Amino acid sequence: MLAFLIMNIRLKLFGRFFLIFSIIYLTSCSGEKDSMKYPITKKENITETLYGQSIEDPYRWLEDFTSDESSAWVEAQNAFSDQKLTNNEFKDKIKSDLETIWVTDTMSMPYVRGDNTFYYFNDGSFQQNLLMIKDCESCEAATLLDPNLFSEDGTISLSSATVSPDGKYLAYSVSDGGSDWRTWNVLEIGTKKKTSDVINWSKFSNATWASDSTGFYYQRYAKPSEALADINKGPKLYFHKIGTDQNEDTIEYEDNSHPNWSWDITVPKHNKFKLLSVSEGTDERNLLYIKFKDSEEYTPVIDEFIGAFRYLDSKDNLVWFYTTHNAPRGKVTSLDISKGAPPQWNEVISEAKETISSVNVAGNKIIVNYLEDTLSKVSFFTLSGSFIKNLNLESRGTVQGFDGGLEDSYSFYEFTNFISPQKIYRLDLDSLESSLFWEMKLPGFDKEDLKTDLQFFSSKDKTKIPIHISHKSNLEINKNTPVLLYGYGGFNISILPAFSKIFYSWMQQGGILAVVNLRGGGEYGDVWHEQGMLLNKQNVFDDFAYAAKYLHNKEFGSSKTTVSLGGSNGGLLVAATMLQNPDLFRVAVPQVGVLDMLRFHKFTIGWAWESDYGSPDEEEDFNNLLSYSPYHNIKEGVCYPTTLITTSARDDRVVPAHSYKFAARLQELQGCSNPILLRVESRAGHGAGTPKDKKIEEIADIYGFALSEINKDLEVINND
């Protein structure tokens, strides 16, 4: 969902230095809070009566987050926070360790198009990953596209790239400063030269090539008046012909009567038909239309939002789909589109007790990736659905990959878990035998030095929740051990075991990593998602709180050593849980969070999240949202945990106004000397495309500050 994209507009100039300097050292605090001299934040008398309830919104002026006034306030907040974030004994060492860890090779999953193999690569020295090309299996790889040349500081990034069917062109999109807005360009692969083609104002879109490689389809919005804040609705599906101006692009599909709908198109190589997938917001369910080669119009195949239907591949008159219709854990079906007969659905692989994570069709096989309690199990089937065998894995963890087509003879997949760096395997699609293609190697790394364990705990309503606990094998674990508790819990997104340099760094500092699989995710199918959405959203916060209680009861740290971390919807999770359970956490870090649940739908793509959160314009949903909205549930005089709120000034997915307003109100009402800090990155967005140095600096700030706060309490305990 929010998972992450931002915009092309520069922030307006900050206010004058003397204004910033003067407000940093003034304070609105009193009593027990006298030691915390927060910057002054203007309050306005804004009160609305909504569904009979009086709602105060004194910091609404910060919703104009690109104004000079807001920018000056952000500058003051950053200056105040910098004093706290840089003045601790941990940051420099953590930053040094992260830089050492980062200077190792990383590689994305390779994919084959024609005679060429493509993948992203970084030896750790680049701000952005390189797009590589190999002309043959035994050839040396060469750089096809270097995003580090887009800007001096690495803040203009490559977002996606798609190869034309004939292998001649590469359509690639670029994000400026982390924005969700994309500019599309075209590269001639043979010469590595850009064409004159430029596409602007595209968002949440792939480039789908025509089967004859003459152009590609993409989704585009009307040019906004305020690029970072305007609501994004009513996109159109366009076709761009190579070598022409964008003004000449033709509309492939639009529906002005449904401004909340968005489009995705599939064009198989054989060119017998096109498939149009229609989505509404972040709802996983979609409509499905088909347009045959000799037809003028799209014909509905699925004309109600009854489930997810994802195209897999097609052969002759059969089209394979993954679907959740009448199968909340997923299944594989086929659609017979024989001419002269009505389309006929047939079940190919039935729903199993495990949830389907992904499905691929490659090398005349159907490859189903199941989840067994968040761990991958990969099964191979014939095209008719007969079981062949399971993939042998070295240990339990997460598998992903298997890109390809029916005619391919090999593919690639990746294996990882919390203590196993990524390994990429080449899979022979005839013999189904695997061989190691590449593996990540870290300096001084020994897997035996780390330990990971999957455990289960009971949430408030007795539902069993999985939690992965990882740390150094020789770590002495007790109530004084630092704990990083991470979660997401929403939008049917599964948080699966994967090696992360960022999480590895925390374990290297002597901390426990605890990743909890909350309801609202997709780990156990649609039912698991539904138990953590809409009127059931409180279950997610309860799951997270009970995860902390479970850890503390087992003396995996304590409330004095636990840091909660989450981004986007996970930022909402961290903020809501800490307000409801202020005694459970020592430090809370809500990142790019959705924090004003009564107005999230009024900016950019926020309205799309109503499928998971509900609509603030409906009374029942409004009351539910108000019950946990972080901005509206801060109570004056309560001692909340030390809180580091992080966001980006160019985040046009979850706009930074959420974090600004929450920080202002929490600073005002905080009932003790635990600091409330706001850290705003100026040239970044929702997370995707953030350059290496900015990532390292942010993580060093977070970990260093968190450990210094924990250490203060431990020193007091030891002295006593």
C-alpha positions in Angstrom: 0.0 0.0 0.0 1.8 2.9 1.3 4.6 1.0 0.8 6.1 3.7 -0.5 6.8 7.2 -3.8 6.9 11.2 -3.9 7.2 14.3 -6.2 9.1 16.6 -8.5 8.6 20.0 -6.8 11.2 21.7 -4.7 10.4 23.0 -1.2 10.0 26.7 -0.9 12.8 28.7 0.8 13.1 28.4 4.5 12.4 31.3 6.8 15.1 33.7 7.8 17.8 32.4 10.0 17.1 34.8 12.9 13.5 33.5 13.0 14.6 29.9 13.2 17.3 30.8 15.8 14.8 32.6 18.0 12.2 29.9 18.2 14.6 27.0 18.8 15.3 28.0 22.4 11.8 29.2 23.4 9.6 26.9 25.3 5.9 26.2 25.9 6.7 23.6 28.5 6.3 23.9 32.2 6.7 21.9 35.4 8.3 18.5 34.9 8.9 19.3 31.3 11.2 22.4 31.9 14.3 20.4 30.8 12.8 20.0 27.3 12.9 23.4 25.4 10.9 22.6 22.3 10.5 25.1 19.5 7.4 27.2 19.8 4.6 26.0 17.5 1.7 28.3 16.6 -1.7 27.2 17.6 -5.0 28.1 15.9 -8.5 27.9 17.3 -10.0 25.4 14.9 -12.9 23.3 16.2 -15.4 21.4 14.2 -18.5 19.5 15.2 -18.5 16.1 13.4 -21.3 13.6 14.1 -22.0 15.4 17.4 -18.4 15.4 18.6 -16.2 18.5 19.0 -12.9 18.0 17.2 -10.0 20.3 17.8 -7.4 20.8 15.1 -5.0 23.5 16.4 -2.2 22.6 14.0 -4.1 22.3 10.8 -1.9 25.1 9.4 0.9 22.6 9.1 -1.1 20.8 6.4 0.2 23.5 4.1 3.5 21.7 4.4 5.3 23.4 1.5 4.6 26.9 2.8 7.4 29.2 4.0 5.9 29.1 7.5 5.8 25.3 7.7 9.3 25.1 6.2 10.7 27.5 8.9 9.0 25.4 11.5 10.6 22.2 10.1 14.0 23.8 10.0 13.6 24.7 13.7 12.4 21.2 14.6 15.4 19.6 12.7 17.8 21.9 14.4 16.4 21.0 17.8 16.4 17.3 17.0 20.0 17.4 15.7 21.2 18.4 19.2 19.7 15.2 20.6 20.5 12.8 17.8 24.1 13.7 17.3 25.0 14.0 21.0 25.3 10.4 22.1 28.0 7.8 22.4 26.5 5.2 20.0 25.8 7.0 16.7 29.3 7.2 15.3 30.0 3.5 15.9 26.7 2.4 14.5 27.3 4.6 11.4 30.7 3.2 10.9 29.4 -0.4 11.3 26.6 0.3 8.8 29.1 1.7 6.2 31.2 -1.4 6.6 28.1 -3.7 6.2 26.9 -1.7 3.2 30.1 -2.0 1.2 29.2 -5.5 0.0 27.7 -6.6 -3.2 24.0 -6.8 -3.6 22.1 -8.1 -6.5 18.4 -8.2 -7.4 16.6 -11.2 -9.0 17.8 -11.6 -12.6 15.2 -11.8 -15.3 15.6 -13.0 -18.9 14.2 -11.1 -21.9 15.2 -12.7 -25.2 18.9 -13.3 -25.3 19.6 -10.9 -22.5 19.7 -11.2 -18.7 18.9 -8.1 -16.6 19.4 -7.3 -12.9 20.2 -4.5 -10.5 23.6 -4.5 -8.8 25.5 -2.4 -6.2 28.9 -3.1 -4.7 28.0 -0.8 -1.8 29.8 2.3 -3.1 26.9 3.6 -5.2 24.0 5.8 -3.9 21.7 4.0 -6.3 21.7 0.5 -7.8 23.0 0.0 -11.4 20.9 -1.7 -14.0 23.0 -4.4 -15.6 22.8 -6.4 -18.8 24.4 -9.7 -19.9 24.3 -10.7 -23.6 24.6 -14.4 -22.8 24.9 -16.7 -19.8 28.7 -16.8 -20.0 29.2 -13.1 -20.9 30.5 -10.5 -18.5 27.8 -8.1 -17.3 27.8 -4.5 -18.4 26.1 -1.4 -17.0 23.0 -0.6 -19.1 21.8 2.3 -17.0 23.5 4.2 -14.1 21.0 6.2 -12.0 23.9 7.8 -10.1 24.4 10.0 -13.1 20.9 11.4 -12.7 21.9 13.8 -9.9 25.0 14.6 -7.9 23.5 13.6 -4.5 21.7 10.5 -5.7 18.3 11.8 -4.8 16.9 11.2 -8.4 16.3 7.5 -8.7 15.4 4.8 -11.1 12.0 3.5 -10.2 11.2 0.8 -12.7 12.4 -0.5 -16.1 10.6 -2.7 -18.7 12.2 -4.3 -21.8 10.3 -4.3 -25.1 9.3 -7.7 -26.5 11.9 -7.4 -29.3 14.6 -6.5 -26.9 15.3 -3.2 -28.6 14.0 -0.7 -26.1 14.0 -0.1 -22.3 11.2 2.1 -20.9 12.3 3.3 -17.5 10.7 5.7 -15.0 12.5 8.2 -12.8 11.5 9.7 -9.4 12.8 13.1 -8.3 13.6 13.3 -4.6 11.5 10.3 -3.7 8.2 11.5 -5.2 5.5 9.1 -6.4 5.3 11.0 -9.6 7.2 9.3 -12.4 8.8 10.6 -15.6 9.2 7.9 -18.3 12.1 7.8 -20.7 13.1 5.3 -23.4 16.6 3.9 -24.0 17.8 2.1 -27.1 19.4 -1.0 -25.5 21.9 -1.6 -28.3 23.3 1.9 -28.3 22.5 2.8 -24.7 21.2 6.1 -26.0 18.1 7.9 -24.8 15.4 8.6 -27.4 13.4 11.8 -27.5 10.4 10.1 -25.7 9.5 11.8 -22.4 6.3 11.0 -20.4 5.2 13.2 -17.4 2.6 13.0 -14.7 2.5 9.2 -14.5 1.9 7.6 -11.1 1.3 4.1 -9.7 1.9 2.7 -13.2 4.0 0.1 -15.1 5.0 0.4 -18.7 3.3 -2.4 -20.6 4.7 -2.8 -24.1 2.6 -3.6 -27.2 3.4 -7.0 -28.6 5.0 -5.4 -31.7 7.2 -3.1 -29.5 6.0 0.0 -31.2 5.1 1.6 -27.9 3.8 1.1 -24.4 0.7 1.6 -22.2 0.9 3.7 -19.0 -1.4 5.3 -16.5 -1.5 9.1 -16.2 -3.2 11.7 -14.1 -4.1 15.3 -14.9 -1.3 17.8 -14.1 -1.9 18.9 -10.5 -1.8 22.5 -9.3 0.1 21.4 -6.1 2.1 18.3 -7.0 2.9 17.2 -3.5 -0.6 17.6 -2.0 -3.4 17.5 -4.6 -5.8 14.5 -4.5 -5.0 12.0 -7.2 -8.1 10.7 -8.9 -9.5 9.9 -12.3 -6.4 8.5 -14.1 -6.5 7.5 -17.7 -4.8 4.6 -19.5 -2.7 5.9 -22.4 -0.7 4.4 -25.3 2.5 6.1 -26.2 4.1 5.4 -29.6 7.9 5.5 -29.7 9.2 8.5 -31.4 6.2 10.7 -30.8 5.4 13.6 -28.4 3.4 12.9 -25.3 0.6 15.2 -26.6 0.0 12.6 -29.3 -0.6 9.8 -26.9 -4.0 8.1 -27.3 -6.4 7.0 -24.6 -6.8 3.3 -24.4 -9.3 3.4 -21.6 -11.0 5.8 -19.2 -14.2 5.9 -17.1 -15.0 9.4 -15.8 -18.0 8.0 -13.9 -15.6 6.1 -11.6 -12.7 8.5 -10.6 -11.5 6.1 -7.9 -10.7 3.4 -10.4 -7.3 2.7 -11.7 -6.0 0.6 -14.6 -3.5 -2.1 -15.4 -3.2 -3.7 -18.8 -1.7 -7.1 -19.9 -0.6 -7.7 -23.5 0.5 -11.3 -24.1 3.2 -11.9 -26.8 0.9 -13.7 -29.1 -1.3 -10.6 -29.4 -4.6 -12.5 -29.4 -6.1 -10.3 -26.7 -5.5 -7.6 -24.1 -6.6 -7.9 -20.5 -7.7 -4.8 -18.5 -7.6 -5.1 -14.7 -9.6 -2.5 -12.9 -8.9 -1.7 -9.2 -10.5 0.6 -6.6 -8.1 2.1 -4.1 -6.0 -0.5 -2.3 -8.7 -3.2 -2.4 -7.1 -6.4 -3.6 -10.2 -7.3 -5.6 -10.4 -6.3 -9.2 -12.6 -6.3 -12.3 -11.4 -8.0 -15.4 -12.1 -7.0 -19.0 -10.9 -8.6 -22.2 -10.5 -7.2 -25.7 -9.8 -9.6 -28.6 -7.5 -8.6 -31.5 -10.4 -8.2 -33.9 -12.6 -6.3 -31.3 -13.2 -2.6 -30.8 -14.4 -2.8 -27.2 -13.4 -4.4 -23.9 -15.9 -7.1 -22.7 -16.4 -7.8 -19.0 -15.2 -11.1 -17.7 -15.4 -10.3 -14.0 -17.8 -7.3 -13.5 -18.0 -7.3 -9.7 -15.4 -6.9 -7.0 -15.7 -10.5 -5.8 -12.0 -11.4 -5.5 -8.5 -10.8 -6.8 -7.8 -12.0 -10.3 -4.1 -11.9 -11.4 -3.1 -12.9 -14.9 -0.4 -15.6 -15.0 0.0 -16.7 -18.6 -1.9 -18.0 -21.6 -1.6 -20.7 -24.3 -3.9 -21.4 -27.2 -7.4 -20.8 -25.7 -6.5 -21.1 -22.0 -5.6 -18.2 -19.7 -4.4 -19.0 -16.2 -5.2 -16.8 -13.2 -4.4 -16.7 -9.5 -7.7 -15.8 -7.7 -9.1 -15.4 -4.2 -12.7 -15.8 -5.4 -14.3 -18.4 -3.2 -10.8 -19.2 -2.0 -9.6 -16.7 0.7 -6.2 -18.5 0.8 -5.9 -18.4 -3.0 -6.1 -20.9 -5.9 -5.3 -21.2 -9.6 -8.0 -21.2 -12.2 -8.1 -21.2 -16.0 -10.3 -19.3 -18.4 -11.3 -21.0 -21.7 -11.8 -18.3 -24.3 -12.5 -20.5 -27.3 -14.1 -18.4 -30.1 -17.8 -18.6 -30.4 -18.3 -19.9 -26.8 -18.9 -18.0 -23.6 -15.7 -17.8 -21.4 -15.6 -20.8 -19.1 -13.8 -20.9 -15.8 -12.1 -24.2 -14.5 -10.3 -24.8 -11.3 -6.7 -26.0 -11.8 -5.1 -26.0 -8.3 -7.5 -25.9 -5.4 -7.2 -23.9 -2.3 -4.9 -25.5 0.3 -4.6 -25.2 4.0 -1.6 -22.9 3.4 -1.9 -19.4 2.0 -0.6 -18.8 -1.5 2.1 -16.1 -1.5 2.7 -16.0 -5.3 2.1 -18.0 -8.4 4.2 -18.1 -11.6 3.9 -20.0 -14.9 7.3 -20.8 -16.4 8.7 -23.7 -18.5 5.4 -25.4 -18.8 5.1 -25.6 -15.0 2.8 -23.8 -12.5 5.0 -22.8 -9.6 3.1 -22.1 -6.4 4.8 -20.4 -3.4 2.8 -21.2 -0.2 3.2 -19.8 3.3 3.3 -22.2 6.2 3.2 -20.0 9.3 5.0 -17.2 7.4 7.6 -19.6 5.9 7.8 -20.5 2.2 6.9 -23.9 0.7 7.3 -24.1 -3.1 5.4 -26.7 -5.1 5.6 -27.5 -8.8 2.5 -28.5 -10.8 1.8 -29.4 -14.4 -0.3 -27.0 -16.5 -3.3 -29.2 -15.8 -2.7 -28.9 -12.0 -1.1 -32.3 -11.2 1.4 -32.1 -8.4 5.0 -32.8 -9.4 7.3 -32.1 -6.4 8.3 -29.6 -3.8 11.4 -27.4 -4.0 14.2 -28.6 -1.7 15.4 -25.7 0.6 18.5 -25.5 2.7 16.5 -24.2 5.7 13.2 -22.4 6.4 12.7 -18.9 5.2 11.4 -16.8 2.4 11.6 -17.8 -1.3 10.7 -15.5 -4.2 11.3 -15.3 -7.9 10.5 -17.8 -10.7 9.9 -15.1 -13.4 9.6 -16.4 -16.9 7.3 -17.7 -19.6 5.9 -21.0 -20.9 8.8 -21.4 -23.4 11.6 -20.7 -20.9 14.1 -23.4 -19.9 15.4 -21.8 -16.8 14.5 -19.2 -14.2 15.9 -17.7 -10.9 14.7 -17.6 -7.3 16.0 -16.2 -4.1 16.3 -17.6 -0.6 16.7 -15.6 2.6 15.6 -15.3 6.3 16.5 -13.0 9.2 20.0 -14.6 9.6 20.7 -15.8 6.1 21.9 -13.2 3.5 20.3 -13.5 0.1 21.2 -16.4 -2.2 20.1 -16.5 -5.8 19.6 -19.8 -7.5 19.3 -20.8 -11.1 16.4 -23.3 -11.6 16.4 -25.7 -14.5 12.7 -25.8 -15.5 13.0 -29.2 -17.1 14.8 -31.1 -14.3 13.7 -28.8 -11.5 17.2 -28.9 -10.2 18.8 -25.8 -8.7 22.4 -24.4 -8.7 23.8 -21.5 -6.8 24.0 -18.4 -9.0 25.1 -15.7 -6.5 25.2 -15.1 -2.8 25.7 -12.0 -0.6 28.9 -12.1 1.4 29.4 -9.8 4.4 32.8 -9.1 6.0 33.3 -11.4 9.0 29.8 -12.8 8.7 29.2 -16.3 10.1 25.6 -17.6 10.2 26.4 -19.6 13.2 26.9 -16.4 15.1 23.2 -15.6 14.8 20.0 -17.4 15.9 16.4 -17.0 14.8 13.3 -18.6 16.2 9.6 -18.6 15.3 7.3 -18.4 18.3 3.6 -17.8 18.9 1.8 -15.8 21.6 -1.8 -15.2 22.5 -3.2 -11.7 21.7 -5.9 -10.0 23.7 -8.7 -12.1 22.2 -6.6 -15.3 22.4 -5.7 -15.4 18.7 -2.3 -17.0 18.1 0.2 -14.5 16.6 3.5 -15.5 15.1 6.7 -13.6 16.1 10.2 -14.1 14.8 12.9 -13.5 17.4 16.5 -13.1 16.1 19.8 -12.2 17.8 23.4 -13.1 18.3 23.8 -16.8 19.4 25.9 -15.9 22.4 23.8 -12.9 23.5 23.1 -12.9 27.2 19.4 -12.3 27.2 17.6 -10.7 30.2 15.3 -7.8 31.0 18.1 -5.3 30.3 18.6 -6.4 26.7 17.6 -3.9 24.0 14.7 -5.0 21.9 13.6 -3.7 18.5 9.9 -4.6 17.9 8.9 -4.2 14.3 5.4 -4.6 12.7 3.1 -3.4 9.9 -0.3 -5.0 10.1 -2.4 -3.8 7.1 -3.4 -3.9 3.5 -2.9 -7.6 3.1 0.9 -7.2 3.1 2.8 -10.1 4.5 6.0 -9.3 6.5 8.2 -12.3 5.7 11.6 -13.4 7.0 14.4 -11.7 5.0 17.9 -10.6 5.7 18.3 -6.9 6.2 21.6 -5.0 6.6 19.6 -2.6 8.8 18.3 -5.3 11.1 21.6 -7.1 11.1 23.2 -3.9 12.4 20.8 -3.9 15.3 21.7 -7.5 16.2 25.4 -6.6 15.9 24.9 -3.9 18.6 23.7 -6.6 21.0 20.0 -6.1 20.4 17.1 -8.5 19.9 15.1 -8.2 16.7 11.5 -9.2 17.1 9.3 -9.1 14.0 5.6 -9.8 14.6 3.1 -10.9 12.0 0.1 -8.9 13.0 -3.4 -9.3 11.7 -4.2 -7.0 8.8 -1.4 -8.6 6.8 -1.8 -11.4 4.3 0.2 -14.2 6.1 -2.9 -16.4 6.6 -5.0 -15.1 3.6 -8.0 -12.8 3.4 -9.4 -13.8 6.8 -6.2 -12.7 8.5 -6.4 -9.4 6.6 -10.1 -8.9 7.5 -9.5 -9.4 11.2 -7.2 -6.4 11.2 -9.0 -3.9 8.9 -12.0 -1.5 9.1 -13.9 -2.0 12.4 -11.4 -4.7 13.4 -8.4 -2.4 13.3 -8.0 -2.3 17.0 -6.9 -6.0 16.8 -3.7 -4.9 15.2 -2.7 -2.5 18.0 -3.7 -5.2 20.6 -1.5 -7.8 18.7 1.5 -5.4 18.8 1.0 -4.5 22.5 0.7 -8.2 23.4 3.8 -9.0 21.5 5.7 -6.6 23.7 4.1 -8.1 26.8 5.0 -11.6 25.6 8.6 -10.6 25.2 8.8 -8.9 28.6 7.2 -11.8 30.4 9.9 -14.1 28.9 12.5 -11.4 29.9 13.4 -10.7 26.3 14.1 -7.1 27.4 11.6 -5.0 29.3 9.5 -1.9 28.9 12.7 0.1 29.7 14.6 -1.4 26.8 12.0 -1.9 24.0 12.0 0.2 20.9 8.9 0.0 18.6 9.5 0.7 14.9 7.2 0.8 11.9 6.7 2.8 8.7 3.6 4.1 6.8 0.7 2.0 8.1 3.3 0.7 10.5 3.9 4.3 11.7 0.2 4.4 12.6 0.7 1.1 14.4 3.6 2.4 16.5 1.9 5.7 17.3 -1.5 4.3 18.2 0.0 1.5 20.3 2.3 3.8 22.3 -0.6 6.1 23.1 -2.7 3.2 24.3 0.1 1.5 26.2 2.6 4.3 27.2 4.3 2.1 29.7 5.2 -0.7 27.3 8.0 1.0 25.3 11.1 3.0 26.1 11.3 4.5 22.6 8.8 4.7 19.8 9.8 5.4 16.2 6.8 6.0 13.9 8.1 6.6 10.4 6.2 8.3 7.6 3.1 7.4 9.5 -0.6 7.9 8.8 -1.4 9.8 12.0 -4.5 11.9 11.4 -7.2 9.4 10.7 -10.0 12.0 10.2 -8.3 13.8 7.3 -6.0 11.2 5.6 -8.4 11.0 2.7 -7.9 14.7 1.8 -4.4 14.4 0.4 -2.9 12.8 -2.7 -3.8 9.1 -2.7 -5.0 8.9 0.9 -8.6 8.3 -0.1 -7.5 4.9 -1.5 -6.8 3.6 2.0 -10.5 3.7 2.9 -10.7 0.1 1.8 -8.6 -0.8 4.9 -9.4 2.1 7.3 -13.0 3.0 6.4 -14.2 6.5 5.4 -14.1 9.4 7.8 -17.2 10.7 6.0 -19.3 7.7 7.3 -20.4 8.0 10.9 -19.6 4.4 12.0 -16.2 4.5 10.4 -15.6 8.0 11.8 -16.3 6.9 15.3 -14.0 3.9 14.9 -11.2 6.0 13.4 -11.5 8.6 16.1 -11.1 5.9 18.7 -7.5 5.3 17.7 -6.4 8.3 15.5 -3.0 9.2 17.0 -3.3 12.9 16.5 -6.7 13.0 18.3 -5.8 10.6 21.2 -2.9 12.3 22.9 -3.9 13.0 26.5 -2.4 16.0 28.4 -0.1 15.1 31.3 0.5 11.5 30.4 4.1 10.5 30.3 4.6 9.0 26.8 7.7 7.1 25.7 10.6 9.0 24.1 9.5 9.4 20.5 11.4 10.0 17.3 9.0 10.8 14.5 10.6 10.6 11.1 9.2 11.7 7.7 10.3 13.3 4.4 9.4 16.7 3.1 8.7 15.3 -0.4 6.6 12.3 0.7 3.5 12.6 -1.5 2.0 9.3 -0.5 1.7 9.8 3.3 2.1 13.6 3.3 4.5 14.9 6.0 1.6 17.0 7.5 0.6 13.8 9.4 4.0 13.7 11.2 4.2 17.5 11.6 0.8 17.8 13.3 1.4 14.7 15.5 4.8 16.0 16.6 3.4 19.4 17.5 0.6 18.1 19.6 2.7 15.5 21.3 5.3 18.0 22.3 2.6 20.3 23.6 0.8 17.6 25.8 3.7 15.4 26.8 3.6 14.9 30.6 7.2 14.2 31.4 10.8 15.0 30.2 10.9 12.1 27.7 11.9 13.9 24.5 9.6 14.1 21.4 11.7 14.7 18.3 10.8 15.2 14.7 13.4 14.3 12.0 12.5 15.5 8.5 14.5 14.5 5.4 14.4 17.2 2.8 15.2 15.3 -0.4 13.4 12.0 0.1 9.9 10.6 -0.1 8.1 7.6 1.3 11.2 5.4 1.2 11.7 4.0 -2.3 14.8 5.4 -4.0 16.4 7.0 -1.0 20.2 7.1 -1.6 22.6 5.0 0.4 24.1 7.8 2.5 20.7 9.1 3.6 19.6 5.6 4.6 22.7 5.1 6.7 22.5 8.5 8.4 18.8 7.9 9.3 19.4 4.5 10.8 22.4 5.7 12.7 20.3 8.5 14.1 17.5 6.1 15.1 19.6 3.4 16.6 22.1 5.7 18.3 19.3 7.8 19.9 17.3 4.7 21.0 20.3 3.0 22.6 21.4 6.2 24.4 17.9 6.6 25.9 17.9 2.9 27.0 21.3 3.3 28.4 20.3 6.2 30.6 17.7 4.1 32.3 20.1 1.1 32.7 22.7 3.4 34.3 20.1 4.6 36.8 19.2 1.0 37.6 22.8 0.0 38.0 23.6 2.9 40.2 20.6 2.2 42.4 
